[in-house]
Amino acid sequence: MNLKFYKNLNILKTAGITNFFLVDIHYNFIRIALFRKKERILNLQNSSDFKIELTELKCQQFDSDTKALKKLVLEIAEKNEIKDIYLFAGISDFQYANVAIPLETDDIHIWFLENSLKFLPEGKSVDEFVFAHELQTEDENNGYYSVAIARRDNIERLYNSLSDENIKIPGVFPFALEIPGNKDITENTSYLLLDVLNGKIDYTYRKSSNVLTHGKLYQNNTSDNIDAVKDALLSIKQNVLIELNDYKNLTIYFSCENGEYNEIREVINAALPEAKINPDIEDSFVPFIIGKLFTDVLFQNYEGSLNLLQDSQLNRVRTELEKQSVFRYIITSGMLIILLLISAYIWEGFLTGEKEDIEARSAEMDVNKTRLEQVTKQNKILEANLRLLNSLKGSKINFTDVLYYVSDVMPQDLFLTDIKLEELPDNKLQIHLEGISKTQKGIASLIENLELAKVFREITLDLSETIKREYLLKKVSHISSNPIFFTISAEYYAKK
């Protein structure tokens, strides 16, 4: 649904999601966390102005019984009176690659499809795997991408086993790559992420060059977690952090069990002196700091994340999120306008009172006449405001329907820049669509889809004009040829 409205907005944020689950799955261990997101009322623009609270957390051994996992999620949701469950899954069973792609590549997605054998496991079929990519940095010649690769059957099994009429799954992610991959990096900064689990330690390192290094260290059966952390840090210092002369500009985030937190923190501080350890992290998140950090990624960069779900799996939940986003935006805008009108009315009343006092003192003979004029004026203002409020109420419902029906007929390779509604005699509505298409075929497909829809009639192509690519290059950089500007009008017959 390519509407100008969505540009630079995070769909999870605009949909108003406040309660959500993170399920972090390892081979023999699982963490299920229920988070609650709080933000200022009517806040749609500032993507970082929110607070995350950990409502409930369960950490336990996992025997790959996903039915038991779903049952546990539903029990936590029922306990907290949550009906619509949004669940984001994290996996550790994935492979990782860094890929350099020339900047002159026209379509990155097509490049990955055509060159997947370069980063998939050797000798394996493309159909056996799914992958997701994310841009990390650029230089004069190349863009450098992180690529997460997972077995297709594992992702589908996880998705199908957790799916439920009340459970919506907007994504499956490699948490360990997402968190450092979305940190702001300067020339002298670097990040180390440690996840201390029973039996292994996951680590991800990102240095100033923006290249990610990810690995797993399995502890000796005879050692405890503290000794395992000491051994892991020694190995990481010798093989990963070898380029660092000191650790002043290194920031470390780590998760572990509550009872071991202080002792492991002391071990890290001794091994990597002067490094920043879990800065600005509240104690309540200690067992699942990785989960807290990932929520920051979700609500600021969901569209660009390493999401291993395929389009066919995302269609259901994404359609619902888009509808919620549009409806919430319209309601919020209406509330702001109403508040503005009320404020204007109060201010108008104040100014009117002052004016009456001045006129009363300067001309007592005109008091009655002035009062009559003010009452008449206030009545007119009130009537105008009531008409505007009624108009807002009507148009809110109409425009929600219009966005739904228009999104349903939108083909690929074009997007809309404006949608207008015009009232015609006999309670008819005229809709005007303006947009840009890569090809004439895209415009023809849109007209054909409009003709097939029951709510649009008398479709007319008002304008079709080629625009030079240079004119839109700064704002629409992904268009590689001269696009076509078009306007289409039609009669709209949906119910108000």
SVG drawing of the C-alpha trace seen along z (x, -y; Angstrom):
<svg xmlns="http://www.w3.org/2000/svg" viewBox="-30 -57 77 89">
<polyline fill="none" stroke="black" stroke-width="0.4" points="0.0,0.0 2.1,-2.9 0.5,-6.0 2.5,-9.2 1.0,-9.0 3.3,-6.1 6.6,-7.8 9.0,-7.7 6.4,-6.3 6.9,-3.0 3.8,-0.9 4.0,0.8 4.0,-2.6 1.2,-4.1 -0.9,-1.0 -0.9,-1.7 0.6,1.6 1.2,1.3 1.3,5.0 3.6,7.4 5.5,10.7 9.1,11.4 9.9,15.2 13.7,15.9 14.3,19.5 17.5,21.4 18.3,25.1 17.5,26.0 16.4,22.7 13.6,20.2 12.6,16.7 9.1,15.4 8.6,11.8 5.5,9.6 6.4,6.0 4.2,2.9 5.0,-0.3 4.0,-3.7 4.1,-7.0 2.6,-10.4 -1.1,-10.6 -1.5,-11.7 2.2,-11.0 2.6,-9.8 5.8,-11.5 8.6,-11.1 9.6,-7.5 11.9,-7.5 9.6,-9.2 8.3,-6.1 9.0,-3.9 9.2,-0.1 8.2,1.8 8.7,5.5 5.4,6.9 6.2,10.6 9.2,12.8 9.6,16.6 13.0,18.3 13.0,22.1 14.4,25.2 13.0,25.8 12.6,29.2 11.4,28.0 7.7,28.5 6.2,25.5 2.7,26.5 3.6,26.1 5.2,22.7 2.0,21.5 0.0,22.7 2.3,20.7 1.9,17.5 -1.9,17.8 -1.9,18.4 0.2,15.2 -2.1,13.3 -5.2,14.5 -3.7,13.6 -3.0,10.1 -6.3,9.7 -4.7,9.3 -6.9,10.4 -4.9,9.3 -1.5,11.0 1.5,9.6 4.4,12.0 7.9,11.3 10.1,14.4 13.9,14.5 16.0,17.4 19.6,18.5 19.7,21.1 20.9,19.0 24.0,18.3 25.5,14.9 27.4,13.2 28.7,9.8 28.1,8.9 29.5,6.0 27.3,4.7 28.3,2.1 26.4,-1.2 25.3,-1.3 23.2,1.8 19.6,0.8 17.6,3.2 19.2,4.7 16.4,7.2 16.8,8.7 20.6,8.7 20.2,10.9 17.9,13.3 20.2,13.6 23.4,14.0 22.1,16.0 24.5,18.8 27.4,16.5 26.3,16.5 24.1,19.6 25.7,22.8 27.7,24.5 25.9,27.3 22.5,26.3 19.4,25.4 18.1,21.9 14.6,23.3 15.9,24.7 16.6,21.3 15.2,17.9 17.4,14.8 17.1,11.2 19.5,8.3 20.1,5.0 22.4,2.1 25.2,1.3 27.3,-1.3 28.6,-2.6 31.8,-3.9 32.6,-5.4 32.1,-2.1 30.0,0.4 27.2,0.8 27.9,3.3 25.0,5.5 24.4,7.9 22.7,11.1 20.9,13.5 20.2,17.0 17.9,19.7 16.4,23.0 13.0,22.4 11.4,25.5 12.5,24.3 10.9,20.8 7.7,22.3 7.4,24.9 7.9,22.1 5.4,19.8 2.7,22.5 3.0,23.9 2.6,20.5 -0.1,19.2 -3.5,18.8 -6.7,16.7 -5.6,14.5 -1.8,14.6 -0.3,12.3 3.4,12.8 4.9,9.7 8.3,11.2 11.0,13.8 14.4,12.1 18.0,12.9 18.0,10.7 21.8,10.9 22.4,9.2 19.6,6.7 20.7,4.9 24.4,4.0 23.5,3.6 21.2,0.7 23.5,-1.2 24.9,-4.5 28.6,-4.0 31.3,-6.7 34.9,-6.4 36.0,-5.5 33.0,-3.5 32.3,0.2 29.7,2.5 29.9,6.0 26.7,8.0 26.9,11.0 24.1,13.4 25.1,15.7 22.9,18.8 23.2,22.2 25.6,24.1 26.7,21.4 27.5,17.7 26.3,15.9 28.4,12.8 28.1,10.2 30.7,7.4 30.4,4.3 33.3,2.0 33.6,-1.4 33.8,0.1 30.2,1.3 31.1,4.9 29.4,7.4 31.2,10.4 28.9,13.1 29.7,16.4 28.8,18.9 31.1,20.3 30.0,23.5 31.1,24.0 32.9,27.0 30.5,29.4 32.7,29.1 32.6,25.3 30.0,23.0 28.7,19.8 31.3,17.6 34.2,19.7 32.6,19.9 32.3,16.1 36.0,15.8 37.0,18.3 34.7,16.6 36.1,13.2 39.7,14.4 38.8,16.0 37.0,12.8 39.9,10.6 42.4,12.7 40.3,13.3 37.7,10.5 38.9,7.4 42.6,7.9 42.6,4.6 41.7,2.5 44.5,1.0 42.2,0.1 38.4,0.4 37.5,-3.2 35.2,-3.4 33.8,0.1 30.1,0.5 29.1,3.9 25.5,5.2 25.0,8.5 22.0,10.6 22.2,13.4 20.3,14.9 19.5,12.5 21.6,14.2 24.8,14.1 24.5,10.5 26.8,8.7 29.5,11.4 29.5,11.5 29.6,7.7 32.8,7.8 34.3,10.5 33.7,8.3 35.0,5.2 38.2,7.0 38.7,8.5 37.8,5.3 38.6,2.3 37.1,-1.1 34.5,0.4 30.9,-0.8 28.7,2.0 24.9,2.0 24.6,-1.8 21.1,-3.2 19.6,0.2 17.1,0.7 17.6,3.6 14.2,5.0 15.5,6.0 18.6,7.8 17.5,11.4 16.5,10.2 18.4,7.0 18.6,8.3 14.8,8.2 14.7,4.6 17.3,3.5 15.4,5.2 12.2,3.3 14.1,0.1 14.9,1.5 11.3,2.7 9.7,-0.7 12.3,-2.7 13.4,-0.4 10.8,2.4 10.6,1.9 14.3,2.2 14.9,5.1 16.3,8.6 12.9,10.2 13.1,13.8 9.3,14.2 8.3,14.2 5.8,12.0 3.1,14.7 3.4,15.1 3.4,11.3 0.4,10.4 -2.3,11.2 -0.8,9.3 0.5,6.4 -3.0,5.7 -4.4,5.5 -1.6,3.2 -2.1,0.9 -5.8,0.6 -5.2,-0.1 -2.5,-2.7 -4.9,-4.6 -7.8,-4.6 -5.6,-5.7 -4.1,-8.5 -7.5,-9.8 -8.9,-9.6 -5.9,-11.4 -6.0,-14.1 -9.7,-14.7 -9.1,-15.0 -6.3,-17.6 -8.6,-19.6 -11.4,-19.5 -9.1,-20.6 -7.9,-23.4 -11.5,-24.5 -12.3,-24.5 -9.2,-26.5 -10.1,-29.0 -13.6,-29.3 -12.4,-29.9 -9.9,-32.5 -12.6,-34.1 -14.8,-34.4 -12.1,-36.0 -11.3,-38.6 -15.0,-39.2 -15.4,-39.9 -12.6,-42.4 -14.1,-44.1 -17.5,-44.3 -15.9,-45.9 -14.1,-48.6 -17.1,-49.4 -19.3,-49.6 -17.0,-52.1 -16.6,-54.3 -20.3,-54.3 -22.9,-53.3 -25.6,-54.1 -24.5,-51.3 -24.3,-48.6 -27.5,-46.7 -26.6,-47.0 -23.1,-45.6 -24.4,-42.7 -26.8,-41.7 -24.0,-41.8 -21.8,-39.6 -24.5,-37.1 -25.2,-36.9 -21.5,-36.5 -21.1,-33.8 -24.1,-31.9 -22.5,-32.1 -19.2,-30.8 -20.9,-28.0 -22.9,-27.0 -19.8,-27.0 -17.9,-24.9 -20.8,-22.4 -20.9,-22.2 -17.1,-21.6 -17.3,-18.9 -20.1,-17.1 -18.1,-17.3 -15.1,-15.9 -17.2,-13.1 -18.5,-12.2 -15.2,-12.5 -13.4,-10.4 -15.5,-7.4 -15.5,-8.1 -11.7,-8.5 -11.1,-5.3 -13.2,-3.4 -11.5,-5.1 -8.0,-4.2 -9.1,-0.6 -10.6,-0.3 -7.8,-2.2 -5.2,0.0 -7.0,3.1 -6.6,2.1 -3.1,0.7 -0.7,2.6 3.1,2.7 5.5,0.2 3.4,-2.9 2.5,-4.9 0.0,-7.7 1.0,-11.2 -2.5,-12.6 -6.1,-11.4 -9.0,-13.9 -12.8,-13.5 -15.3,-15.8 -19.0,-15.8 -21.3,-15.8 -25.1,-16.3 -27.5,-13.5 -25.1,-12.4 -22.5,-11.1 -18.7,-11.3 -15.9,-11.9 -12.5,-10.5 -9.3,-12.0 -6.1,-9.9 -2.7,-11.5 0.5,-9.4 3.7,-8.3 4.2,-5.1 7.3,-3.4 5.4,-2.3 2.2,-2.8 1.4,0.8 1.2,-0.1 -1.4,-2.8 -3.4,-0.4 -3.4,2.2 -4.7,-0.4 -7.6,-1.4 -8.4,2.2 -8.5,2.9 -10.7,-0.1 -13.2,1.1 -13.4,4.5 -14.0,3.0 -17.7,2.6 -17.3,-0.8 -15.8,-2.7 -17.5,-3.7 -16.9,-6.0 -13.1,-5.8 -11.3,-8.4 -7.6,-8.9 -7.3,-12.7 -3.6,-13.0 -0.6,-10.8 2.7,-12.7 6.3,-11.5 8.6,-13.2 12.3,-13.5 14.0,-11.2 16.3,-14.0 13.3,-16.0 12.5,-13.4 15.9,-11.9 16.4,-13.4 13.1,-12.2 12.5,-9.0 16.0,-7.6 14.9,-4.1 13.2,-5.0 15.8,-4.1 13.9,-5.4 11.7,-8.4 8.5,-8.0 5.0,-8.8 2.8,-11.3 -0.9,-10.5 -4.3,-11.6 -7.4,-9.4 -10.9,-10.3 -13.9,-8.0 -17.3,-8.0 -17.1,-6.4 -20.2,-4.5 -19.1,-3.1 -21.5,-3.6 -20.8,-6.6"/>
</svg>
